[in-house]
Amino acid sequence: MRIDILSLFPNMFQATMGESIIGKAQDNGFVDINVTDFRQYTTDKHNHVDDAPFGGGAGMLLQAQPIFDAMDAIQQQTEGQYSKGRVILMDPAGRKFDQAYAKELAQEDHLTFICGHYEGYDERIRQLVTDEASLGDYVLTGGELAAMVMIDATVRFVPGVLGNMSSPMGDSFSNGLLEYPQYTRPADFRGMKVPEVLTSGNHQKIKEWRMRESLRRTLHRRPDLLKTAKLSREQQLMLEDIKLDEDPTVPD
Ligand SMILES: C[S@@+](CC[C@H](N)C(=O)[O-])C[C@H]1O[C@@H](n2cnc3c(N)ncnc32)[C@H](O)[C@@H]1O
């Protein structure tokens, strides 16, 4: 997968994109991340990429010209090797990012993220994009942090990146539920004991316990997820059972 990022602050990406799993994913050739400082494409003699809004108002807007020219350059560089893929405008008014969105983006061979700054965009920039994406209902100073989060969550789903595709699928949200509690050695730490079933060696019982705890945690912490989670008959019965024998006001 190729990922292009259009940003006025390319250095912001060095630390996060070069380290850990994303760094390794690049080293191993699973993803190729390229950051373009679109200021280099401005035709303004003072190197400006923003201007005041027509009709007046506070703040400055990113101009269309540098972004259109940067996109043309990326198109020329990638033509024949990658599709245009998805072009994602970072915007608090966009589609809210979640795990399903990450999985969807991971199917593409090419993603381009446009990171805004200042008060917003010249509206014509939206002609270039397939997606407008938001990290959440708050306003950041720029699209860079939001793009980094989206790239991190998406790259986890690119086959081979985690080495074992069962890992992202078992993560919270991937199956519509929160992840079950987990423990590692020692089995008794300061009197806090690991649930016996996990050290029993009985794989069927462990599987059932995990399913039950995943349902219980989701019911207690994020009951909204249960409205859309696709539960098997076994999970539905388990959930009914949990509701009967648990006081849902008790936090787990
Ligand atoms: C200061 S914000 C502009 C906010 C704009 N005036 C508004 O009210 O929608 C500058 C840029 O940061 C990025 N940004 C801010 N909040 C974001 C969010 N929640 N999700 C994604 N991008 C965001 C966008 O690229 C945005 O154009």
The ligand as a Gaussian input file, in Angstrom:
#p B3LYP/6-31G(d) Opt

LIG

0 1
 C       -8.562000      24.732000      13.084000
 S       -9.161000      23.438000      12.100000
 C      -10.430000      24.247000      11.191000
 C      -11.777000      24.015000      11.748000
 C      -12.890000      24.672000      10.922000
 N      -12.912000      26.086000      11.087000
 C      -14.234000      24.088000      11.356000
 O      -14.885000      24.667000      12.192000
 O      -14.574000      23.008000      10.848000
 C       -7.891000      23.232000      10.931000
 C       -7.820000      21.875000      10.275000
 O       -7.530000      20.888000      11.258000
 C       -8.060000      19.643000      10.828000
 N       -8.953000      19.136000      11.878000
 C       -9.382000      19.803000      12.959000
 N      -10.161000      19.054000      13.722000
 C      -10.245000      17.848000      13.122000
 C      -10.932000      16.628000      13.418000
 N      -11.699000      16.500000      14.497000
 N      -10.781000      15.600000      12.583000
 C      -10.022000      15.707000      11.470000
 N       -9.347000      16.828000      11.132000
 C       -9.459000      17.886000      11.939000
 C       -8.790000      19.876000       9.515000
 O       -7.922000      19.556000       8.456000
 C       -9.059000      21.369000       9.582000
 O       -9.224000      21.943000       8.306000

